[in-house]
Amino acid sequence: MSTLYVRRILLFTIIVLLLSNCKEDSENQKQEGLQHPNIIFLLTDDQRWDALGYAGNQTLQTPNIDALAKNGVYFKNAYVTTSICAVSRASILTGQYARRHQIWGFSKDFSEKQLNNTYPLLLRKSGYRTGFIGKYGVGHQLPKAKFDYWKGFPGQGTFTQKDSAGNAIYLTQKIGQQASEFLELQKSSDKPFCLSVSFKAPHVEGDPGYFLPNKIFDSLYRNTNVKVPKTSNSAYFDHFPKEFTENNVARNRWKDRFATPVMQQESIKKYYRLIHGVDVVVGDIVEKLKDTGQDKNTVIIFTSDNGFYLGEYGFAGKWYGSNPSIRIPMIIYDPRKKHKGIVIEKIALNIDLAPTILSIANVDIPKIIQGKDLTKLIDNPKTDWRDAFFYEHLWQSSNRYYIPSTEGVVCNDKKYMKYFRNENTEEVIFEELYDISEDPDEIKNLINVKGQETLKFQMKEQYEILKKEAH
């Protein structure tokens, strides 16, 4: 056998082995990607469920967010368990009711143990690279050292910003640039990543607070007469009693934003422009994923921390148990899955997001988490699921900020809410009972209607049961 022939045999063998190893590495990478995909969690601030084109809004332009829903899963009946920024964000991070994590306002920080059981830290512990951009919103201590990439800010922040070169830049645009920077940094990493992007928009700015969108969108909706909520008509301003509305922050802020038809039109248009600005950045993030080759293995989750009254009952803000306040958009786009344009009717909650993210990343879900894994519902729409949830908002009012506290229960087709002073559940100011299948605008309060005694008893009984379970 000639030396040349032997060399050729050896060379052929080496090539076969190399190709085999390459194929094995490729299969291993593919399997790793399926088990530990990248995750981007997008959170807006005060975006109500119907402030989205995909939800049927005929005015608001949100093509990029709509595309996520069209190619993913849209949760038609998504809610928050507490409608206020800080508390809802604490619930999102921990997957817990406020009853359990005990953060009811803006000043309390997570304990070290609580922080270690938030979804970003659990992911980082399991090998994910983590990033946080935007409004953190929980307490005053920013957990910078707990993340691989940190561009979070405390408090409410401001839309007026400077970029790295000292030039003026709008906050939403800056957040988009930071997200792009993070994605660029991950190109050379062999680890999966989870990036949490927390927008300030469409939250108001200042006190009493006004909608201040990016001026580049000033022409958007200018010549449009936007549809206003049915219950923003003055005929419904006495729906809640005087004891509830007098000196109430929600009514006072309504006077600053929605008191006349002209004010209401302008405020809603600015609110929509703020959301459109977010949509533009969402489109930029999707394009960046494509440019960096990360689009096929990156799950995108989009939602809001709570809803927002646009004049209903003469209110601005959130806090209370009405659908405009507690119902939110929620979308999960997973390019690894074949399902597209799926609409899920069953109740999804903000506390479901942490366990869902952990499940997507194939990370164990701690027993202390109270939310449910939405992937189980996505994979099997007939799976046993909740048909009701407990709502809570406890607030220590002051002379300046009078916000009645709220507790209640929301079912698939019924709702009961109780309003009281501070945390004294016995000092009841007002109660609501609705058949929302027949009355989606929550106009006909059945609480004292003859013939509804059985329904009232059943809903109060369920309220007490779910309240105990929330601890």
N, C-alpha and C positions, 0 to 999 in steps of 0.2 A: 504494500500500500504506500503510495507516494506521500511525501511530506506535505505537498500542496493539497492533496485530497483530504488529509487529516485536518489541516488548518481550516479548510472549507467546512468540514463537519463540525468542528469546534465553534466556528463563527456562526453557523446556522443554529447550533444548540443555544448559544448565548443570546441570539436574536429572539428565538422562541421563548426562552426564559424571561427576557426583558418584556416582551409583549404580554406574556402571561401575568407578570407582576404588575404591569401597567393596567391590565384589565381588572386584576384583583384589587388594586388601589382604587380604580374608578368605581368598582362595585362597592367597596368599603366606604368611599366618600358619599356615594349615592345613598347607601343605607344610613350613614351618619346624618345626612341631610334630612332624611325622612324622619328619623328619631329626634333630632335636635335642630329644627329649622330656626332661622332668624325670625325675630318678632319685632314689629313696630307697633307701639300702642299710641294712638292719637286721641287726645282728650281736649275737647273745647270747653268753654266756660259759659254757662247759662244758655245753651242751645236747646230749645224745646224740640219735641219729636217731629213736629210738622214744619220746622224750618229747614227743609231739605227738598230738593226737587223730586227725589225718588219717593218721598212720602206723599206726593201729590200737590206740592206747592207749585202753583202755576206761574209765580213771579220770580222767585229766588233761583238764581243760576248756580248750580253746584254740580257741574258735569263730571268732575274728577271723583268726588265722593260717590255720586250716583253710579259711576263705573265700577267702584268697589262692590256696591250692592248688586249690580247687574251680573257681576262675575263671581259673586260670593253668596253669603247668607245674610239676610236682613231680618232683624227681630222687630216685628211690627208692634209688639206690646212690651216694650222695655221701660223699666222704671228705676228710680232711685229709692232707697229706703229712707233717706234723709235729704231734703232739698235745701242744701246750703253748701257753699264751696268747700270749706275746710273739713267738715264732717263727712261729706260724701267722698272726698279724696282719701280720707283716712279709711273709709269703708272699701274703697276701690283697691287701695294698696294692701289691706289686710284680709279682705274677703269677709269682713265681720260687720254685724250691726253695731251702731253706736252704743247700744246697751252693753255690748261686750268690750269694745275698745275704749269706751268712756271719754272720747274726745268730742265735746259738744260745741266748742267755739274755736277761736283763732289763736289762743295763746298757749294751749297745752301741747307739748311735744310727745312723740312716741317714747316709751321706755326703751332701753337697749334690747330687751327681750322682744318687745313688739316689733321694733325695727328689723330685727333679725328674721322675723317671720313674715315680712312683706315680700311680695312676689319678686322684686328686683334683687333683693339680697339672697333669697333662696336660689334664684337662677345663677347668680354670681358664684355662690358656694358650690353649685353643681358644675361649674366650668364655663358659664356664659360670660361674655364681655358685656357690661351694662353701661348705658348712657342715660342721662336725664337732662332735658332741655325745657326751660320755661318756668311757669308758675308752680312752685312746690306746694304751698298752701297749707301745710300742717305745722303748726307751732312756729317757733323762731329759730330752732337749731337746724341748720342745713346739713344733711348727711353727705357732704362732699367726698369725704374719704372712703365712703362705702361704695362709690361708683368708679368705673374706669374712666368715664368721661362725664364731666359735670358742667352744665351751663344753666343751672337752675337759679331762680331768684326768690327772695322772700316776699311776703305780703302780696299786694295786688299788682305791683309793678306799674310801669307807665308805657304807653305806646310810643312815646318820643325817646328815641335811642341814638347811640353813636356806634358806628361799625369799628373794626379794628384800626382803621386809618383815621378815625375821628370825624368821619362824615355822618351827617344826619341819615338815619334809617328808621323805618317804621318797624315796630316790634315783631309783627307777624312775619315780615320779610326777613328780619334778623334770625328769627327762630328757624326759618327755612334754610338759611345759609349755614347755620350751626348743624342742622340735620344732615345737610350735604357734606359738611366737613367730617362728621362722625362716620358716615357711610364710606367716604374716601379712605379714612383711616383703617377701616375693617378689611379693605381689599387684600392686605398682606397678612391678615390674621388667619390662623387655622382653627379658631374657635368660633362657635355660633355667637350671635349677639342679640341683645334685647334693648331697644331704644324706646324710651318713654318721652313723648313730645307733648307738653302741656301748654296749650295756647291760653292767652288772656282773652282773646276775642271769643264771643261777641260781648263780653262783659263791658259795662259802662266804666267811665273813668272819672275820678273826682267825687266830691261830696257837695250837692246831692247826687251828682253823677249823670253824665250824658254819654250818648253813643258817639264815639270819635273814630270813624273809619279812616283808612288811608285815603288821602285826597286824590290819588290816581283813579279812584273809583267813583268820584263825585258825579259823573254823568250817568252812572248806572241807576236805572229805575227812575230817573229824573222825571220823565214824562209819563210815568205809570201811576195809575190810581190803585194802590195795593188794597187787597181785601183785608178787612179788619174783623176781629173775632166778634161773633154774634153777641156774646155777653158783655162786650165793651160798651154797649148802648147804655145810656144813663138809666134806662128802665130797670136795669139789674144792679144798680149801685146800692140798693137797700137789701140785696139778697142776704148779706151778712148784717147782723144787727149793729146799731150805733155803738153799743158797748165794745164791739169788736173793731169797728172801723175808726172810731174817734181817736186821733193822735197816733194811729197805726202807721208804721213806717211805709207799708205797702200803699196806703192811700196818700200819704204825704208825697211819696216819690211819683205817684201817678200824676199829681198836680204839676210836677216839674217836667214830665215827659209826654203825657198823653191827654192833658186836660181839655184840649180843643181838637176838632177834626184835623186842622192843619198841623198841629203839634204831633198828633198820633200818626199821620201819614209820614211826616218827616222822620220821626223816631223809628218807625218800622223800616223805612227805607235804609236808614243808617245801620240799623241792626242787621239787615240783609246784606249790606255792603261789607260789614265786618265778617260775616260768614263766608261771603264770596271770596274775600281775601284769604281766608283759611283754605278754601277749596283750591285756589291757585297754588298755594304752597304744597298741598297734598299732591297735586299734579306734578310739581317739581320733584317731590320725594320719589314718586313712582318712576319718573324719568331717570332719576339718579340711580335707582336700583337697576334699571335696564342698562345704563351706561357702565356700571361697575360689575355687571354680570351676576347680581344678587337677586334678581327679580323672581327667578323660578323657585327659590327656596326661602322666601320671606313672607311670613304671614302678617297681614295688616289688620289691626282692630281699630275701629273708629267709634267713638261715643262722646257723651257730654257728662259733666258732673251734676247737672240738674236742669230743669226747664226754666221758663220765665213767663210771667204774665205780661201780655202786650195790651193791657187795658181792661181785661176781664174783671167784672165786678167793681171797676174803678180802682184796680190794683196795678202796681209795677213791682217787680222783684220776684220772689219765690216763696219758700218756707212752708206754705200751707198745702193742703191735700188735694187741690184741684189738679186735673190732668195737665193743664198748661205748665204747672209748677213741677210735677213729679215725673212726667213721661218724657223720655229722651230718645234720640236716635241711637241705634246700635247695629254695627255691621262687622262681620268677620269674613275677610277675604283670604283664602288659603289656596295658592296656586298649585299645590300638590294634589288637591282634591278635584274630582270631576264635577261636583255639583256646582251649578251656576244659577243665579237668579232665584235661589230658594228663599221663600218667605215663611218664617216661623211665627205662628200665632200665639204660642204659649208664652207665659210670663217669664221674662228675663230681667235680672236685677243687676245693679252695679256691684253688689257683693259677689256676683257670679264671675266677674272678670278675673280676679286673682286665681281662683282654682282652674279656670279655663286656660289661662296663660301657662300655668304650671303643667297642666295636662298636655298642652300642645308641645311643650318642651320636654315631655316625658320625665318630669320631676315629681317626686312624691308630694302629695297634698297634705299638709299638717291637719290633724284632727280638729285643731282650734278654729279652722276656717269654717264659716257657716254657709257660704255660697255653694252653688252647685256647678258642676262641670258642664258647660254648654256643648262641648263636643259630643257628649252622650246623646243630647237631644238632636244635634245635627246629624249624627250617624244613624240614629233611630228615632224619627219623629213620633213614634208610637210609645216611646219609653215612658215609664211612670214619672210624672212631673207635678210640680206644685200647681194648685188652682187658686191660690191666694197668698198674700204676703202682708207682713206687719209694716206699717209706716210710722215713723217717729221723728219729731223735731222738738227737742226741749230747749227752751231759751230763757235765760234770766233777763227779763226786761228791765229797762231803766226809764227814767223820765224822758230821755232823748230817743231811745230805741224801744218803742213798745211793739213787741212781736209776740202775740199769743202763741203758746206752745200747742203742739198737735200730736195726737196719736190716732191710729185707726187701722182699718183693714181694707185691702183692695182685693176683690175676687175677679174672676173672669168677666162677670156681668153685673156685679153689685159693688157698692162702696159704702163704708161707714167711717166718718171722721168725727173726732171730739176735740174741741178747742178749750183751753183752760189757761189760767195765769201761771207763768213760770213753770215749776215742776209739780204744782199742786193739782193732781188730776181730779180732785173732788170739787174744785172751784170752777165748774163748767160754765163757759160763756156761750157756747153754741155747739150744736150737733148737726151733722149732715147724714142723710141716707138717700142713696140714689140707685135706681135700676139703670145702669149705664148702657145696657143693651137697648133700652127704649129711650133713654135720655142721655146721649153721649156728651151734650153740652152742659150737663149738670145744672139744670134749671129748676126742675121740680123736686124740691126737698121733701122726702116722704117721712121724715122723722116723727111728725105729729099727725100724719094722715090716717084717718080711720080705716081699718082694714089691713094696715101694714104692721100690726103689732107682732105677728109671728116673725116676719122678716127682720124687724128691729131686734127682737130677742135673739134670733139666730146669729145675726151679724155681731152683736155685742158679745155673745158667747164665744164666737170664733176669734174676736179681737182679744179677749182675755187669754185664750189658749195660745195664740201666736205671740202675744206679748211675753208670756212666760218662756216660750221657746227661744225668744230673741236674746235672752241673757247668756 
